Structures are given as structure tokens and as C-alpha cells.
């Protein structure tokens, strides 16, 4: 198994995860009770300003890792450090800081937005919770964020039901960026939008990263999407990282049979420009 690549140049990683384990106990006790291992000894590092991808099929443990990083699920064992501090040992003040520096964009852009609140209220919610600015300042920030994600400010007064799926995802991205986080978790963030919109969202994410310096943890089952956006990645199967490295290493010279199987299953959109694994096979 390839070990996850680590930041170079002596720069401390933004996120350091070591030997992370998550077990769920099922059953009501006695001989019928048993444990399900969702995450089994995961270690990885994410550097500031980069896009790091976790790839694997549904149930591989990708989203569970994200939930533990966000403090939504406690780990059974192992450590998670963000900016050099143990996420699960933070006091109240430290946790408040963590909530400002970590954000998430969810898979379903429509379901993730409160349908009874306007776009302005949705994007301003993190600012209100953290008491950032007065009402006028928050409104200006909302308009700034809407323009940043490519939406006209007239959308501020609309409800999510008046928006397309792609527009809803842009609102979700704007909300995630409201507090200027250092890391945004993108949990299957483009899987629920039309293929025609997917490239637009990916381009937007790249532009926003270049502009703000935010890091992404990109969680996906789609290797073609990951190949287009993530310079480094780790492949998960049954709760474990089975292969990790740079895009060139993993896609060009996959070492694990599971990685090769995932790559072989990627549809070929353009026979004249085959996916990296096809080129590797043809040149072998």
C-alpha cells in the first residue's frame, strides 16, 4: 500500500490524521451484538491551499472521516489535528475557532438549503451565529459572496425553490465561504448536479481556491472528476486507504487492484483522448 504523500518544504500540514478508527456497535448486546468497522487505521495529511481527494465507493468510509474531522462523529481511536491542535481535545473557545475555519458543502444542493429562508438569510446564517458585523455589513458580505460564486445579487431575495440545482450549489458554496475558512469539505459536491453544470462548478471551485487560498477535502466516487481537480488523493476501500499519492502516481501507475478496477470502470467520454489508465495499458 502506498503511504499518503506529505507536505514538502518543511511546511506544517493544515490537517494531520493518524491511525483513525471508527467502529459502530450493532445489536442490543449479548451474543448477537457485533461491531462494524467504518474506518480502519486511516492516516493522511492535507496542506494549506491544496485540494486533497478521498476516493472510493459508497460505504468505503470517506464521509465518516469527514464527520470525525468536523466533530460530528467521535473517533473510536486515533487523532485528528487541525492547525496543529487536536480537534477532539478543544475547549469551548477552540471549538468556536474550529467552526469558523472548517466548512462543508453537501452532496444534495437543494436539500441542504432551508427552503423557508431566502438566499440572503441562508448565506448570512454563519455570520449571525458567530456575530460577525451588523445587519448592513452582513448584507454587503452576502452580496459579495453571491458575486464571488457567479450569482446576481437579485438572487438574495429568492427562495431555494426558485433556483436551479446548480444555482443552489453555488449558494451552498457561498455559505461555506462566508467565514473565510481555511478548509472546505466537499462531500460529493458535484455528483447531484447535471453533467453540463458539473464542469462549471469545478471551474468555480478552482477559481475560488486561487482567489482565497482555501484548501479542499474533495470526497467523491468519481475518478474522472477527481483527476480533473485533485493533485493528491487517497483511495479508500472497506474503511482503509489502499493507495495514495499524487495524481500522476495513482492514475498513471496504480498499484492496488481495487484502484485499477475503479479506473477500468470509468466511462470513456472521448476515445481520441483516453483516460490515463488506458494510455498506460496501450503503451505497456
C-alpha positions in Angstrom: 0.0 0.0 0.0 1.3 3.5 -0.8 1.6 5.8 2.1 -0.1 9.2 1.8 2.2 11.9 0.4 3.1 14.6 2.8 3.7 18.4 2.6 7.1 19.4 1.3 9.4 22.3 2.1 9.0 21.9 5.9 5.5 23.4 5.9 3.3 22.1 8.7 0.2 20.4 7.4 -3.2 22.0 7.9 -4.7 18.6 8.7 -3.0 15.6 10.2 -4.9 12.4 10.7 -3.2 9.4 12.3 -4.4 5.9 12.8 -8.1 7.0 12.7 -10.6 4.2 13.6 -14.4 4.3 13.8 -16.4 1.3 15.0 -20.2 1.2 15.3 -21.8 -1.3 17.6 -24.8 -3.0 16.3 -27.4 -5.1 18.1 -28.7 -4.9 21.6 -25.9 -6.7 23.4 -25.2 -10.3 24.3 -24.0 -12.8 21.7 -25.9 -11.0 18.9 -24.1 -7.7 19.3 -21.2 -7.0 16.9 -19.1 -4.1 15.7 -18.9 -2.7 12.2 -15.6 -1.0 11.3 -16.3 2.0 9.2 -12.8 3.5 9.3 -9.8 1.3 10.0 -6.5 3.0 10.7 -6.6 5.9 8.3 -3.7 8.3 8.2 -3.4 11.3 5.9 -2.2 14.9 5.7 -3.7 17.9 3.9 -1.6 21.0 3.3 -2.8 24.6 3.3 -4.3 25.7 0.0 -4.4 22.4 -1.7 -7.1 20.0 -3.0 -6.8 16.5 -1.5 -9.3 13.9 -2.6 -10.7 10.8 -0.8 -12.0 8.4 -3.4 -14.0 5.2 -3.1 -17.3 3.5 -3.5 -20.3 4.2 -1.2 -19.7 2.8 2.2 -15.9 2.9 1.9 -15.6 5.3 4.9 -14.9 8.6 3.1 -17.7 10.6 4.6 -17.2 9.1 8.1 -13.6 10.5 8.0 -15.1 13.9 7.2 -17.7 13.7 10.0 -14.9 13.0 12.5 -12.9 15.9 11.2 -16.0 18.1 11.6 -16.6 16.7 15.2 -19.9 15.3 14.1 -18.8 11.7 14.9 -16.3 10.9 17.7 -13.5 8.6 16.7 -13.1 5.2 18.4 -9.3 5.8 18.4 -6.6 7.8 16.6 -6.0 11.5 16.3 -7.1 14.4 14.2 -5.2 17.6 14.2 -6.3 20.8 12.6 -3.7 23.7 12.5 -1.7 21.6 15.0 -4.4 21.2 17.6 -6.2 18.0 18.5 -9.8 18.5 17.2 -11.3 16.3 19.9 -9.4 17.9 22.8 -10.5 21.5 22.0 -12.1 23.6 24.7 -15.1 25.8 24.1 -13.1 28.7 22.6 -11.0 26.3 20.5 -14.2 24.7 19.2 -15.6 28.0 18.2 -12.5 28.8 16.2 -12.7 25.4 14.5 -16.2 26.1 13.4 -15.1 29.3 11.7 -12.1 27.7 10.0 -13.9 24.5 8.8 -16.9 24.4 6.4 -18.7 21.8 4.3 -20.6 21.7 1.0 -23.1 18.9 0.9 -24.0 16.4 -1.8 -27.6 17.5 -2.4 -27.6 21.2 -3.1 -31.4 21.5 -2.8 -31.9 19.5 0.4 -29.0 21.3 2.1 -30.8 24.7 1.9 -33.6 25.7 4.2 -36.5 26.1 1.7 -38.3 28.6 4.0 -35.4 31.0 4.2 -34.2 33.4 1.5 -30.8 33.0 -0.1 -29.6 36.1 1.9 -30.7 34.5 5.1 -29.1 31.2 4.3 -25.7 32.7 3.4 -25.8 35.2 6.3 -26.6 32.4 8.9 -22.9 31.6 9.8 -22.2 35.3 10.1 -25.1 35.7 12.5 -24.2 32.7 14.6 -20.6 34.0 15.0 -21.8 37.6 15.5 -19.9 38.9 12.5 -20.8 42.5 11.8 -24.1 44.3 11.9 -27.1 43.7 9.6 -25.8 46.0 6.9 -22.3 44.5 7.0 -23.7 41.0 6.7 -25.9 42.0 3.7 -22.8 43.5 2.0 -20.9 40.3 2.7 -23.8 38.2 1.2 -23.8 40.3 -2.0 -20.0 40.0 -2.2 -20.2 36.2 -1.8 -23.0 35.9 -4.4 -20.9 37.8 -6.9 -17.9 35.6 -6.0 -19.8 32.4 -6.9 -21.2 33.8 -10.1 -24.8 34.7 -9.0 -26.5 38.1 -9.4 -27.4 39.9 -6.2 -31.1 39.7 -7.1 -30.9 36.1 -6.0 -30.5 37.3 -2.4 -34.3 37.8 -2.1 -35.3 34.4 -3.6 -36.1 31.1 -2.0 -34.2 28.0 -2.9 -37.3 26.7 -4.8 -36.8 29.5 -7.3 -33.3 28.3 -8.1 -31.8 25.5 -10.3 -29.7 22.7 -8.8 -26.5 24.4 -10.0 -27.6 27.7 -8.5 -28.4 26.0 -5.2 -25.0 24.5 -5.1 -23.4 27.9 -5.7 -25.4 29.2 -2.7 -24.1 26.3 -0.7 -20.5 27.2 -1.7 -21.1 30.9 -0.8 -22.4 29.9 2.6 -19.4 27.7 3.2 -17.0 30.6 2.3 -18.9 33.2 4.5 -16.5 33.0 7.4 -13.4 32.7 5.2 -12.5 29.1 6.3 -9.1 27.5 5.7 -10.6 24.2 4.7 -13.8 23.3 3.0 -15.0 19.7 2.8 -16.7 19.0 -0.5 -18.7 15.8 0.1 -19.8 14.5 -3.3 -20.4 18.2 -4.1 -20.9 17.8 -7.8 -22.5 14.4 -8.0 -26.1 15.6 -7.8 -25.8 18.3 -10.5 -26.2 17.8 -14.2 -23.1 16.9 -16.2 -23.4 20.2 -18.1 -23.2 22.1 -14.8 -20.5 19.9 -13.2 -17.6 21.5 -15.2 -18.9 25.0 -14.3 -18.9 24.2 -10.6 -15.4 22.6 -10.7 -14.0 25.6 -12.6 -15.7 27.8 -9.9 -14.0 25.8 -7.1 -10.6 26.2 -8.8 -11.1 29.9 -9.2 -12.2 30.4 -5.6 -9.2 28.4 -4.3 -6.8 30.6 -6.4 -8.5 33.7 -5.1 -8.9 32.8 -1.4 -6.2 30.2 -0.8 -8.7 27.8 0.8 -7.9 24.1 1.0 -10.4 21.4 -0.1 -11.0 17.9 1.1 -12.8 16.6 -2.0 -14.8 13.4 -1.3 -16.0 11.5 -4.4 -16.6 8.2 -6.0 -16.0 9.7 -9.5 -12.4 9.2 -10.5 -12.8 11.3 -13.7 -13.8 14.3 -11.6 -11.1 13.7 -9.0 -8.5 13.5 -11.8 -9.5 16.9 -13.0 -9.3 18.7 -9.7 -7.1 17.0 -7.1 -3.3 16.9 -7.4 -3.1 14.4 -4.5 -5.6 11.7 -3.4 -6.1 8.6 -1.4 -8.2 5.6 -2.4 -10.4 4.0 0.3 -11.9 0.5 0.4 -13.6 -1.1 3.4 -12.5 1.8 5.7 -8.9 1.6 4.8 -6.6 3.6 2.5 -5.4 1.1 -0.1 -3.4 3.5 -2.2 -2.3 7.2 -2.0 -0.1 9.6 -3.8 0.0 12.2 -6.5 -2.4 12.3 -9.4 0.3 11.1 -11.7 1.3 8.2 -9.5 -2.2 6.9 -8.7 -3.8 7.4 -12.1 -0.7 6.7 -14.2 0.8 3.8 -12.2 -1.9 2.3 -10.0 -0.5 -0.3 -7.6 -3.6 -1.7 -5.9 -6.1 -4.0 -7.7 -9.0 -2.0 -6.3 -7.7 1.2 -7.8 -7.2 -0.5 -11.1 -10.7 -1.8 -11.0 -12.1 1.7 -10.3 -10.1 3.2 -13.2 -11.3 0.4 -15.5 -14.9 1.3 -14.7 -14.5 4.9 -15.7 -16.6 5.6 -18.9 -14.6 6.7 -21.9 -16.1 10.1 -23.0 -13.5 10.7 -25.7 -11.8 7.7 -27.4 -9.3 10.1 -29.1 -8.2 11.3 -25.6 -8.3 8.1 -23.4 -8.2 8.2 -19.6 -4.7 7.8 -18.2 -5.1 4.0 -17.3 -5.9 3.3 -21.0 -2.8 5.1 -22.2 -0.7 3.2 -19.6 -2.1 -0.1 -20.9 -1.6 0.7 -24.5 2.0 1.8 -24.0 2.9 -1.2 -21.9 
